[in-house]
């Protein structure tokens, strides 16, 4: 079975964040670190070269494929701040209506900037996703 390209590394999250050239994006990422640490009670870890992940869960699909992944994470992409909500968005329609301006992909929440969303609602969304994953993947 092929190994995932995105895996936890020993790279410094602090150094990664300090290297973000845009001041606003760097500040947004630091705010996300605080929020995600509070919700997960886990320290941030670099996953690959550009994803900051928090916590971990082990998944196993009916196909037999299995692996480990972070509970929640983010990546400061140039076009959008990408937040990984691993439970997806379907379980949270009420929160999504109240969140603010965003786009989604499969498990990805894309924000032009962090101030486009209600941070309290974002925290509830992250809490709900983490709670769902911990319950589903004991």
Protein Blocks (a to p, Z undefined) as FASTA:
>chain_A
ZZdfbdcdfbdfklmmmmpmblklmmmmmmmmmmmmmmnopacddehjlbccedjddddd
fkopacdddfbdcdddfkbccdddfkbjmlmmmmmmmnopcdddehiacdfbfklpcfkl
mmmmmmmmmmmmmmmmZZ
